[in-house]
């Protein structure tokens, strides 16, 4: 809702983190609502390199399941918004959020990047939220004033779409017992009708970051280009609904081959949890996020190699993994037919030491009449 005061200069900005976008339509909408000027920034490559790849490197998940697709884009968009404000001499920035964490994410980012900036948040202005109680009121206003919107009263969904994900909320989705409508799946084919022929993909990693994707005789090497290619492969084969994505599966797999187990455990316990929580809570532009991410960079130094995948009807199978540079894994030492660098008698001392406290525990249970054998 851009029109506020006809005497003010009104600047709109559009940040492209999307998979696809009709920019002519966006420009027309900006003109329709009275924007004095519109600036479009393509942030997709920055988004992939600065946020998506680190999220993959630390296996980012909030509370063990939420994949942060919305949260990932906010720091990039907020930074670009402040950059435009500084370039254009703007004193104010604004956002359209009044519920949920996005208002926090944007405003904390704004104030960290430019501590002097002033923020207009319409959903916290009484005159605004008393007039517009919710989504239906805004849809009526848009229809009355001729502002083009994709939502309707029949489908009043809130959609967040970027190159990393597409998610919906509101409408019938507020009823957790109802499945999402089929027409919501715009980014993936139905696995039941996906091609019956699988597609093999090889992903090469350097220091945890994907640097090359190869499939069906084609190679993709740029960060954005390879990410778009994987999105397209995933779409064709119905991969990506909920949490099955090629890059995440491949990265976790190569880590098992080349990453020290103790470092990986610490990464999972500390970095994954902390980085995900900071991002979710809008604290990307903070000293603690920089501290955590430096730990992440160190953990990924030896994540170098290739993973071969097979994409088939909503599934992503690991075919194999290899590394020409990392020597953590030894096929000879892992063989059941080899005793290289290992003697069976070495295990005796290990077992005896670890059994000391367990034997005491067992004896105590016997004395109490609570044998563990019962």
C-alpha atoms as a printed R data frame, in Angstrom:
    type eleno elety resid chain resno       x       y       z
1   ATOM     1    CA   UNK     A     1   0.000   0.000   0.000
2   ATOM     2    CA   UNK     A     2   2.361   2.681  -1.244
3   ATOM     3    CA   UNK     A     3   0.211   5.863  -1.375
4   ATOM     4    CA   UNK     A     4   0.599   7.763   1.896
5   ATOM     5    CA   UNK     A     5   1.231  11.403   1.091
6   ATOM     6    CA   UNK     A     6   1.120  12.767  -2.442
7   ATOM     7    CA   UNK     A     7   3.793  15.332  -1.567
8   ATOM     8    CA   UNK     A     8   6.389  12.685  -0.698
9   ATOM     9    CA   UNK     A     9   8.843  11.050  -3.092
10  ATOM    10    CA   UNK     A    10   7.988   7.364  -3.114
11  ATOM    11    CA   UNK     A    11  10.666   4.878  -4.140
12  ATOM    12    CA   UNK     A    12  10.044   1.162  -4.550
13  ATOM    13    CA   UNK     A    13  12.683  -1.501  -4.822
14  ATOM    14    CA   UNK     A    14  12.369  -5.079  -6.002
15  ATOM    15    CA   UNK     A    15  14.949  -7.614  -4.935
16  ATOM    16    CA   UNK     A    16  15.188 -10.614  -7.210
17  ATOM    17    CA   UNK     A    17  15.882 -13.739  -5.187
18  ATOM    18    CA   UNK     A    18  13.225 -15.602  -7.159
19  ATOM    19    CA   UNK     A    19  13.404 -18.574  -9.459
20  ATOM    20    CA   UNK     A    20  11.379 -16.710 -12.081
21  ATOM    21    CA   UNK     A    21   9.768 -13.266 -12.130
22  ATOM    22    CA   UNK     A    22   7.743 -11.197 -14.575
23  ATOM    23    CA   UNK     A    23   9.517  -7.859 -14.138
24  ATOM    24    CA   UNK     A    24   7.353  -6.045 -16.670
25  ATOM    25    CA   UNK     A    25   4.366  -6.895 -14.510
26  ATOM    26    CA   UNK     A    26   6.218  -5.732 -11.386
27  ATOM    27    CA   UNK     A    27   7.080  -2.399 -13.033
28  ATOM    28    CA   UNK     A    28   3.485  -1.935 -14.120
29  ATOM    29    CA   UNK     A    29   2.271  -2.620 -10.585
30  ATOM    30    CA   UNK     A    30   4.753  -0.102  -9.146
31  ATOM    31    CA   UNK     A    31   3.522   2.555 -11.546
32  ATOM    32    CA   UNK     A    32  -0.101   1.679 -10.767
33  ATOM    33    CA   UNK     A    33   0.324   2.246  -7.023
34  ATOM    34    CA   UNK     A    34   2.099   5.581  -7.525
35  ATOM    35    CA   UNK     A    35   5.808   4.850  -7.217
36  ATOM    36    CA   UNK     A    36   8.016   7.754  -8.294
37  ATOM    37    CA   UNK     A    37  10.864   5.413  -9.167
38  ATOM    38    CA   UNK     A    38  11.546   1.705  -9.150
39  ATOM    39    CA   UNK     A    39  14.896  -0.044  -8.768
40  ATOM    40    CA   UNK     A    40  15.336  -3.758  -9.483
41  ATOM    41    CA   UNK     A    41  18.378  -5.634  -8.182
42  ATOM    42    CA   UNK     A    42  19.234  -9.188  -9.206
43  ATOM    43    CA   UNK     A    43  20.425 -10.708  -5.935
44  ATOM    44    CA   UNK     A    44  20.247 -14.370  -6.918
45  ATOM    45    CA   UNK     A    45  23.983 -15.056  -7.184
46  ATOM    46    CA   UNK     A    46  24.675 -13.228  -3.928
47  ATOM    47    CA   UNK     A    47  21.817 -15.122  -2.314
48  ATOM    48    CA   UNK     A    48  23.211 -18.475  -3.442
49  ATOM    49    CA   UNK     A    49  26.809 -17.753  -2.426
50  ATOM    50    CA   UNK     A    50  26.284 -15.802   0.815
51  ATOM    51    CA   UNK     A    51  23.316 -17.620   2.329
52  ATOM    52    CA   UNK     A    52  22.272 -20.820   0.544
53  ATOM    53    CA   UNK     A    53  25.707 -22.424   0.336
54  ATOM    54    CA   UNK     A    54  26.540 -21.734   4.020
55  ATOM    55    CA   UNK     A    55  23.143 -23.177   4.951
56  ATOM    56    CA   UNK     A    56  24.024 -26.347   3.050
57  ATOM    57    CA   UNK     A    57  27.496 -26.472   4.616
58  ATOM    58    CA   UNK     A    58  26.087 -26.403   8.141
59  ATOM    59    CA   UNK     A    59  23.010 -28.538   7.360
60  ATOM    60    CA   UNK     A    60  20.873 -25.652   8.614
61  ATOM    61    CA   UNK     A    61  17.566 -26.604  10.169
62  ATOM    62    CA   UNK     A    62  15.632 -24.748  12.827
63  ATOM    63    CA   UNK     A    63  14.384 -27.014  15.622
64  ATOM    64    CA   UNK     A    64  15.570 -30.008  13.619
65  ATOM    65    CA   UNK     A    65  13.043 -29.717  10.771
66  ATOM    66    CA   UNK     A    66  12.390 -26.153   9.539
67  ATOM    67    CA   UNK     A    67  14.553 -25.587   6.448
68  ATOM    68    CA   UNK     A    68  14.742 -21.766   6.666
69  ATOM    69    CA   UNK     A    69  13.892 -21.024   3.024
70  ATOM    70    CA   UNK     A    70  12.152 -17.777   3.982
71  ATOM    71    CA   UNK     A    71  14.711 -16.728   6.581
72  ATOM    72    CA   UNK     A    72  17.613 -17.268   4.178
73  ATOM    73    CA   UNK     A    73  16.517 -14.531   1.779
74  ATOM    74    CA   UNK     A    74  15.848 -11.802   4.324
75  ATOM    75    CA   UNK     A    75  19.454 -10.650   5.008
76  ATOM    76    CA   UNK     A    76  20.184 -10.300   1.285
77  ATOM    77    CA   UNK     A    77  16.977  -8.356   0.611
78  ATOM    78    CA   UNK     A    78  17.377  -6.117   3.664
79  ATOM    79    CA   UNK     A    79  20.992  -5.299   2.766
80  ATOM    80    CA   UNK     A    80  20.010  -4.390  -0.799
81  ATOM    81    CA   UNK     A    81  17.154  -2.241   0.488
82  ATOM    82    CA   UNK     A    82  19.518  -0.230   2.674
83  ATOM    83    CA   UNK     A    83  22.039   0.040  -0.182
84  ATOM    84    CA   UNK     A    84  19.345   1.586  -2.394
85  ATOM    85    CA   UNK     A    85  18.210   3.878   0.420
86  ATOM    86    CA   UNK     A    86  21.769   5.155   0.868
87  ATOM    87    CA   UNK     A    87  22.308   5.579  -2.877
88  ATOM    88    CA   UNK     A    88  19.044   7.490  -3.273
89  ATOM    89    CA   UNK     A    89  19.337   9.552  -0.104
90  ATOM    90    CA   UNK     A    90  16.258   8.039   1.538
91  ATOM    91    CA   UNK     A    91  15.623   8.617   5.225
92  ATOM    92    CA   UNK     A    92  12.995   5.883   5.584
93  ATOM    93    CA   UNK     A    93  12.589   2.246   4.613
94  ATOM    94    CA   UNK     A    94   9.479   0.143   4.983
95  ATOM    95    CA   UNK     A    95   8.239  -3.443   4.952
96  ATOM    96    CA   UNK     A    96   4.834  -5.102   4.820
97  ATOM    97    CA   UNK     A    97   4.964  -7.443   7.806
98  ATOM    98    CA   UNK     A    98   2.952  -7.273  11.001
99  ATOM    99    CA   UNK     A    99   2.884 -10.867  12.192
100 ATOM   100    CA   UNK     A   100   5.571 -13.486  12.523
101 ATOM   101    CA   UNK     A   101   9.349 -13.178  12.500
102 ATOM   102    CA   UNK     A   102   9.858 -11.359   9.197
103 ATOM   103    CA   UNK     A   103   9.261  -7.929  10.714
104 ATOM   104    CA   UNK     A   104  11.984  -8.697  13.264
105 ATOM   105    CA   UNK     A   105  14.378 -10.035  10.628
106 ATOM   106    CA   UNK     A   106  14.034  -6.984   8.405
107 ATOM   107    CA   UNK     A   107  14.173  -4.345  11.101
108 ATOM   108    CA   UNK     A   108  17.127  -5.833  12.961
109 ATOM   109    CA   UNK     A   109  18.981  -6.044   9.640
110 ATOM   110    CA   UNK     A   110  18.060  -2.457   8.704
111 ATOM   111    CA   UNK     A   111  19.291  -1.076  12.005
112 ATOM   112    CA   UNK     A   112  22.497  -3.116  12.043
113 ATOM   113    CA   UNK     A   113  23.477  -1.990   8.543
114 ATOM   114    CA   UNK     A   114  22.370   1.635   8.973
115 ATOM   115    CA   UNK     A   115  21.804   2.575  12.633
116 ATOM   116    CA   UNK     A   116  20.388   5.980  11.579
117 ATOM   117    CA   UNK     A   117  17.675   4.688   9.253
118 ATOM   118    CA   UNK     A   118  14.013   5.248  10.140
119 ATOM   119    CA   UNK     A   119  11.453   2.493   9.582
120 ATOM   120    CA   UNK     A   120   7.812   2.657   8.557
121 ATOM   121    CA   UNK     A   121   5.889  -0.486   9.561
122 ATOM   122    CA   UNK     A   122   2.245   0.048   8.498
123 ATOM   123    CA   UNK     A   123   0.973  -3.044  10.300
124 ATOM   124    CA   UNK     A   124   2.000  -1.464  13.596
125 ATOM   125    CA   UNK     A   125   0.306   1.874  12.867
126 ATOM   126    CA   UNK     A   126  -3.185   1.902  14.504
127 ATOM   127    CA   UNK     A   127  -4.796   3.882  11.679
128 ATOM   128    CA   UNK     A   128  -3.684   1.158   9.274
129 ATOM   129    CA   UNK     A   129  -4.482  -2.039  11.170
130 ATOM   130    CA   UNK     A   130  -7.803  -0.653  12.390
131 ATOM   131    CA   UNK     A   131  -8.812  -0.132   8.761
132 ATOM   132    CA   UNK     A   132  -7.302  -3.342   7.430
133 ATOM   133    CA   UNK     A   133  -8.033  -6.182   9.823
134 ATOM   134    CA   UNK     A   134  -6.412  -8.823   7.677
135 ATOM   135    CA   UNK     A   135  -5.816 -10.309   4.255
136 ATOM   136    CA   UNK     A   136  -9.437 -10.130   3.040
137 ATOM   137    CA   UNK     A   137  -9.624  -6.391   3.754
138 ATOM   138    CA   UNK     A   138  -6.468  -5.845   1.730
139 ATOM   139    CA   UNK     A   139  -7.789  -7.959  -1.144
140 ATOM   140    CA   UNK     A   140 -10.940  -5.822  -1.203
141 ATOM   141    CA   UNK     A   141  -8.825  -2.645  -1.237
142 ATOM   142    CA   UNK     A   142  -6.662  -4.001  -4.066
143 ATOM   143    CA   UNK     A   143  -9.740  -4.899  -6.118
144 ATOM   144    CA   UNK     A   144 -11.324  -1.488  -5.477
145 ATOM   145    CA   UNK     A   145  -8.213   0.464  -6.446
146 ATOM   146    CA   UNK     A   146  -7.167  -1.763  -9.348
147 ATOM   147    CA   UNK     A   147  -3.935  -3.007  -7.783
148 ATOM   148    CA   UNK     A   148  -3.035  -6.369  -9.382
149 ATOM   149    CA   UNK     A   149  -2.467  -9.206  -6.873
150 ATOM   150    CA   UNK     A   150  -2.218 -12.956  -7.315
151 ATOM   151    CA   UNK     A   151  -4.178 -13.895  -4.180
152 ATOM   152    CA   UNK     A   152  -7.967 -14.131  -4.201
153 ATOM   153    CA   UNK     A   153 -10.589 -14.665  -1.514
154 ATOM   154    CA   UNK     A   154 -10.951 -18.213  -2.808
155 ATOM   155    CA   UNK     A   155  -7.188 -18.710  -2.539
156 ATOM   156    CA   UNK     A   156  -5.980 -16.227   0.072
157 ATOM   157    CA   UNK     A   157  -2.616 -17.891   0.473
158 ATOM   158    CA   UNK     A   158   0.522 -16.097   1.473
159 ATOM   159    CA   UNK     A   159   3.334 -17.377  -0.731
160 ATOM   160    CA   UNK     A   160   7.062 -16.926  -0.189
161 ATOM   161    CA   UNK     A   161   8.970 -17.842  -3.323
162 ATOM   162    CA   UNK     A   162  12.686 -17.603  -3.945
163 ATOM   163    CA   UNK     A   163  15.355 -19.613  -5.705
164 ATOM   164    CA   UNK     A   164  15.821 -21.791  -2.602
165 ATOM   165    CA   UNK     A   165  12.197 -22.683  -1.899
166 ATOM   166    CA   UNK     A   166   8.508 -21.938  -2.302
167 ATOM   167    CA   UNK     A   167   6.233 -22.050   0.733
168 ATOM   168    CA   UNK     A   168   2.641 -21.143   1.521
169 ATOM   169    CA   UNK     A   169   0.670 -20.237   4.594
170 ATOM   170    CA   UNK     A   170  -2.786 -18.942   5.513
171 ATOM   171    CA   UNK     A   171  -6.122 -19.933   3.975
172 ATOM   172    CA   UNK     A   172  -7.071 -23.593   4.272
173 ATOM   173    CA   UNK     A   173  -3.464 -24.369   5.278
174 ATOM   174    CA   UNK     A   174  -4.302 -23.057   8.739
175 ATOM   175    CA   UNK     A   175  -6.196 -26.345   9.202
176 ATOM   176    CA   UNK     A   176  -3.371 -28.849   9.866
177 ATOM   177    CA   UNK     A   177  -5.647 -31.815   9.101
178 ATOM   178    CA   UNK     A   178  -6.110 -30.820   5.448
179 ATOM   179    CA   UNK     A   179  -3.542 -31.629   2.751
180 ATOM   180    CA   UNK     A   180  -2.273 -28.801   0.516
181 ATOM   181    CA   UNK     A   181  -4.089 -28.400  -2.824
182 ATOM   182    CA   UNK     A   182  -2.346 -29.963  -5.817
183 ATOM   183    CA   UNK     A   183  -2.053 -26.615  -7.612
184 ATOM   184    CA   UNK     A   184   0.276 -25.328  -4.902
185 ATOM   185    CA   UNK     A   185   3.111 -27.518  -6.139
186 ATOM   186    CA   UNK     A   186   4.394 -25.081  -8.765
187 ATOM   187    CA   UNK     A   187   8.081 -25.944  -8.439
188 ATOM   188    CA   UNK     A   188   7.985 -29.753  -8.622
189 ATOM   189    CA   UNK     A   189   6.183 -32.294 -10.753
190 ATOM   190    CA   UNK     A   190   4.056 -34.892  -9.015
191 ATOM   191    CA   UNK     A   191   6.422 -37.799  -8.202
192 ATOM   192    CA   UNK     A   192   3.661 -40.199  -9.264
193 ATOM   193    CA   UNK     A   193   3.716 -38.815 -12.812
194 ATOM   194    CA   UNK     A   194   7.418 -37.928 -13.011
195 ATOM   195    CA   UNK     A   195   9.545 -39.580 -15.739
196 ATOM   196    CA   UNK     A   196   9.998 -43.345 -15.382
197 ATOM   197    CA   UNK     A   197  13.644 -43.005 -16.458
198 ATOM   198    CA   UNK     A   198  16.036 -41.896 -13.677
199 ATOM   199    CA   UNK     A   199  18.607 -39.132 -14.145
200 ATOM   200    CA   UNK     A   200  22.123 -39.396 -12.715
201 ATOM   201    CA   UNK     A   201  23.889 -36.309 -11.391
202 ATOM   202    CA   UNK     A   202  27.455 -35.732 -10.171
203 ATOM   203    CA   UNK     A   203  28.216 -32.842  -7.810
204 ATOM   204    CA   UNK     A   204  31.783 -31.743  -7.059
205 ATOM   205    CA   UNK     A   205  32.528 -29.942  -3.787
206 ATOM   206    CA   UNK     A   206  35.488 -27.779  -2.790
207 ATOM   207    CA   UNK     A   207  35.700 -26.799   0.876
208 ATOM   208    CA   UNK     A   208  32.069 -27.769   1.268
209 ATOM   209    CA   UNK     A   209  30.837 -25.575  -1.574
210 ATOM   210    CA   UNK     A   210  29.431 -27.098  -4.795
211 ATOM   211    CA   UNK     A   211  31.577 -25.978  -7.741
212 ATOM   212    CA   UNK     A   212  30.435 -28.243 -10.565
213 ATOM   213    CA   UNK     A   213  27.336 -30.203 -11.541
214 ATOM   214    CA   UNK     A   214  27.396 -32.755 -14.364
215 ATOM   215    CA   UNK     A   215  24.421 -34.609 -15.815
216 ATOM   216    CA   UNK     A   216  23.537 -36.124 -19.180
217 ATOM   217    CA   UNK     A   217  26.634 -34.745 -20.897
218 ATOM   218    CA   UNK     A   218  26.252 -31.181 -19.593
219 ATOM   219    CA   UNK     A   219  28.434 -29.368 -17.046
220 ATOM   220    CA   UNK     A   220  27.423 -26.375 -14.916
221 ATOM   221    CA   UNK     A   221  30.102 -24.467 -13.001
222 ATOM   222    CA   UNK     A   222  28.845 -21.024 -11.922
223 ATOM   223    CA   UNK     A   223  27.230 -20.877  -8.474
224 ATOM   224    CA   UNK     A   224  23.911 -19.587  -9.782
225 ATOM   225    CA   UNK     A   225  24.010 -21.670 -12.953
226 ATOM   226    CA   UNK     A   226  24.553 -24.978 -11.171
227 ATOM   227    CA   UNK     A   227  21.907 -24.157  -8.584
228 ATOM   228    CA   UNK     A   228  19.350 -23.376 -11.301
229 ATOM   229    CA   UNK     A   229  20.296 -26.599 -13.096
230 ATOM   230    CA   UNK     A   230  19.704 -28.646  -9.946
231 ATOM   231    CA   UNK     A   231  16.385 -26.885  -9.396
232 ATOM   232    CA   UNK     A   232  15.302 -27.876 -12.894
233 ATOM   233    CA   UNK     A   233  16.405 -31.496 -12.448
234 ATOM   234    CA   UNK     A   234  14.592 -31.610  -9.129
235 ATOM   235    CA   UNK     A   235  11.454 -30.162 -10.697
236 ATOM   236    CA   UNK     A   236  11.354 -32.715 -13.506
237 ATOM   237    CA   UNK     A   237  11.734 -35.667 -11.145
238 ATOM   238    CA   UNK     A   238   9.485 -34.396  -8.360
239 ATOM   239    CA   UNK     A   239  12.323 -33.888  -5.875
240 ATOM   240    CA   UNK     A   240  12.196 -31.185  -3.221
241 ATOM   241    CA   UNK     A   241   8.813 -31.570  -1.582
242 ATOM   242    CA   UNK     A   242   9.386 -30.995   2.131
243 ATOM   243    CA   UNK     A   243  13.080 -31.716   2.664
244 ATOM   244    CA   UNK     A   244  14.593 -33.942  -0.050
245 ATOM   245    CA   UNK     A   245  17.001 -31.816  -2.062
246 ATOM   246    CA   UNK     A   246  19.985 -32.920  -4.129
247 ATOM   247    CA   UNK     A   247  22.617 -30.525  -2.763
248 ATOM   248    CA   UNK     A   248  21.780 -31.191   0.872
249 ATOM   249    CA   UNK     A   249  21.799 -34.966   0.392
250 ATOM   250    CA   UNK     A   250  25.065 -34.875  -1.561
251 ATOM   251    CA   UNK     A   251  26.810 -32.580   0.904
252 ATOM   252    CA   UNK     A   252  25.898 -34.735   3.894
253 ATOM   253    CA   UNK     A   253  27.151 -37.790   2.039
254 ATOM   254    CA   UNK     A   254  30.567 -36.414   1.057
255 ATOM   255    CA   UNK     A   255  31.073 -35.231   4.649
256 ATOM   256    CA   UNK     A   256  30.813 -38.831   5.803
257 ATOM   257    CA   UNK     A   257  33.799 -39.694   3.623
258 ATOM   258    CA   UNK     A   258  36.174 -36.795   4.248
259 ATOM   259    CA   UNK     A   259  35.180 -34.952   7.435
260 ATOM   260    CA   UNK     A   260  36.646 -35.820  10.832
261 ATOM   261    CA   UNK     A   261  33.940 -37.417  12.966
262 ATOM   262    CA   UNK     A   262  34.579 -35.276  16.047
263 ATOM   263    CA   UNK     A   263  34.596 -32.067  14.009
264 ATOM   264    CA   UNK     A   264  31.373 -33.135  12.326
265 ATOM   265    CA   UNK     A   265  29.750 -33.883  15.685
266 ATOM   266    CA   UNK     A   266  30.740 -30.463  17.035
267 ATOM   267    CA   UNK     A   267  29.493 -28.809  13.848
268 ATOM   268    CA   UNK     A   268  26.132 -30.547  14.245
269 ATOM   269    CA   UNK     A   269  25.847 -29.747  17.949
270 ATOM   270    CA   UNK     A   270  27.101 -26.162  17.849
271 ATOM   271    CA   UNK     A   271  27.277 -24.627  14.370
272 ATOM   272    CA   UNK     A   272  24.134 -26.159  12.867
273 ATOM   273    CA   UNK     A   273  21.992 -25.241  15.847
274 ATOM   274    CA   UNK     A   274  23.487 -21.790  16.449
275 ATOM   275    CA   UNK     A   275  23.627 -20.646  12.809
276 ATOM   276    CA   UNK     A   276  20.065 -21.816  12.162
277 ATOM   277    CA   UNK     A   277  18.725 -20.163  15.283
278 ATOM   278    CA   UNK     A   278  20.500 -16.876  14.582
279 ATOM   279    CA   UNK     A   279  19.169 -16.771  11.033
280 ATOM   280    CA   UNK     A   280  15.640 -17.670  12.076
281 ATOM   281    CA   UNK     A   281  15.609 -14.973  14.752
282 ATOM   282    CA   UNK     A   282  16.859 -12.222  12.441
283 ATOM   283    CA   UNK     A   283  20.394 -12.006  13.821
284 ATOM   284    CA   UNK     A   284  22.366 -12.550  10.628
285 ATOM   285    CA   UNK     A   285  24.068  -9.148  10.912
286 ATOM   286    CA   UNK     A   286  25.543  -9.837  14.332
287 ATOM   287    CA   UNK     A   287  28.989 -10.608  15.781
288 ATOM   288    CA   UNK     A   288  27.824 -13.996  17.019
289 ATOM   289    CA   UNK     A   289  26.805 -15.071  13.498
290 ATOM   290    CA   UNK     A   290  30.265 -14.086  12.206
291 ATOM   291    CA   UNK     A   291  31.858 -16.115  15.009
292 ATOM   292    CA   UNK     A   292  29.739 -19.183  14.242
293 ATOM   293    CA   UNK     A   293  30.276 -18.909  10.485
294 ATOM   294    CA   UNK     A   294  34.056 -18.767  10.906
295 ATOM   295    CA   UNK     A   295  33.789 -22.072  12.740
296 ATOM   296    CA   UNK     A   296  31.729 -23.388   9.839
297 ATOM   297    CA   UNK     A   297  34.378 -22.335   7.309
298 ATOM   298    CA   UNK     A   298  37.052 -24.197   9.272
299 ATOM   299    CA   UNK     A   299  34.890 -27.334   9.479
300 ATOM   300    CA   UNK     A   300  34.524 -27.423   5.690
301 ATOM   301    CA   UNK     A   301  38.218 -27.163   4.752
302 ATOM   302    CA   UNK     A   302  38.488 -30.840   3.865
303 ATOM   303    CA   UNK     A   303  35.066 -31.342   2.340
304 ATOM   304    CA   UNK     A   304  36.434 -31.889  -1.160
305 ATOM   305    CA   UNK     A   305  35.252 -34.536  -3.591
306 ATOM   306    CA   UNK     A   306  32.397 -35.790  -5.736
307 ATOM   307    CA   UNK     A   307  29.042 -37.379  -5.020
308 ATOM   308    CA   UNK     A   308  27.035 -39.289  -7.612
309 ATOM   309    CA   UNK     A   309  23.252 -39.195  -7.278
310 ATOM   310    CA   UNK     A   310  20.295 -40.784  -9.019
311 ATOM   311    CA   UNK     A   311  17.072 -38.763  -9.224
312 ATOM   312    CA   UNK     A   312  13.906 -40.783  -9.636
313 ATOM   313    CA   UNK     A   313  10.285 -40.008  -8.859
314 ATOM   314    CA   UNK     A   314  10.658 -37.884  -5.756
315 ATOM   315    CA   UNK     A   315  13.739 -39.714  -4.496
316 ATOM   316    CA   UNK     A   316  17.417 -38.890  -4.512
317 ATOM   317    CA   UNK     A   317  19.642 -41.974  -4.164
318 ATOM   318    CA   UNK     A   318  23.363 -41.860  -3.420
319 ATOM   319    CA   UNK     A   319  25.289 -43.963  -5.956
320 ATOM   320    CA   UNK     A   320  28.795 -43.272  -4.666
321 ATOM   321    CA   UNK     A   321  31.289 -40.752  -3.431
322 ATOM   322    CA   UNK     A   322  35.004 -40.141  -3.918
323 ATOM   323    CA   UNK     A   323  37.797 -37.703  -3.065
324 ATOM   324    CA   UNK     A   324  41.144 -37.445  -4.802
325 ATOM   325    CA   UNK     A   325  42.705 -35.172  -2.175
326 ATOM   326    CA   UNK     A   326  41.397 -36.245   1.239
327 ATOM   327    CA   UNK     A   327  42.863 -39.324   2.956
328 ATOM   328    CA   UNK     A   328  40.637 -39.717   6.005
329 ATOM   329    CA   UNK     A   329  39.010 -42.854   4.583
330 ATOM   330    CA   UNK     A   330  41.135 -45.925   3.817
331 ATOM   331    CA   UNK     A   331  39.532 -48.784   1.926
332 ATOM   332    CA   UNK     A   332  42.299 -51.127   3.112
333 ATOM   333    CA   UNK     A   333  41.884 -50.224   6.790
334 ATOM   334    CA   UNK     A   334  38.087 -50.500   6.509
335 ATOM   335    CA   UNK     A   335  38.215 -53.959   4.957
336 ATOM   336    CA   UNK     A   336  37.033 -56.891   7.063
337 ATOM   337    CA   UNK     A   337  39.854 -58.883   5.449
338 ATOM   338    CA   UNK     A   338  42.696 -56.617   6.555
339 ATOM   339    CA   UNK     A   339  44.490 -55.989   9.867
340 ATOM   340    CA   UNK     A   340  46.544 -53.014   8.642
341 ATOM   341    CA   UNK     A   341  47.117 -50.516  11.513
342 ATOM   342    CA   UNK     A   342  44.815 -52.527  13.765
343 ATOM   343    CA   UNK     A   343  45.220 -55.566  16.026
344 ATOM   344    CA   UNK     A   344  42.215 -57.365  17.526
345 ATOM   345    CA   UNK     A   345  43.925 -57.412  20.953
346 ATOM   346    CA   UNK     A   346  43.832 -53.590  21.003
347 ATOM   347    CA   UNK     A   347  40.124 -53.790  21.775
348 ATOM   348    CA   UNK     A   348  40.610 -55.635  25.086
349 ATOM   349    CA   UNK     A   349  41.945 -52.643  27.002
350 ATOM   350    CA   UNK     A   350  39.268 -50.370  25.577
351 ATOM   351    CA   UNK     A   351  36.495 -52.705  26.708
352 ATOM   352    CA   UNK     A   352  38.020 -53.263  30.165
353 ATOM   353    CA   UNK     A   353  38.326 -49.547  30.876
354 ATOM   354    CA   UNK     A   354  34.789 -48.727  29.726
355 ATOM   355    CA   UNK     A   355  33.378 -51.699  31.633
356 ATOM   356    CA   UNK     A   356  34.650 -50.527  35.050
357 ATOM   357    CA   UNK     A   357  31.733 -48.204  35.833
358 ATOM   358    CA   UNK     A   358  29.186 -50.496  34.171
359 ATOM   359    CA   UNK     A   359  30.269 -53.446  36.327
360 ATOM   360    CA   UNK     A   360  29.875 -51.279  39.437
361 ATOM   361    CA   UNK     A   361  26.429 -50.245  38.224
362 ATOM   362    CA   UNK     A   362  25.476 -53.888  37.669
363 ATOM   363    CA   UNK     A   363  26.695 -54.917  41.121
364 ATOM   364    CA   UNK     A   364  24.711 -52.109  42.739
365 ATOM   365    CA   UNK     A   365  21.539 -53.247  40.963
366 ATOM   366    CA   UNK     A   366  22.139 -56.829  42.162
367 ATOM   367    CA   UNK     A   367  22.549 -55.682  45.764
368 ATOM   368    CA   UNK     A   368  19.250 -53.790  45.480
369 ATOM   369    CA   UNK     A   369  17.550 -56.894  44.145
370 ATOM   370    CA   UNK     A   370  16.962 -55.277  40.752
371 ATOM   371    CA   UNK     A   371  19.035 -57.442  38.453
372 ATOM   372    CA   UNK     A   372  19.399 -56.052  34.952
373 ATOM   373    CA   UNK     A   373  18.714 -59.579  33.703
374 ATOM   374    CA   UNK     A   374  15.056 -59.338  34.724
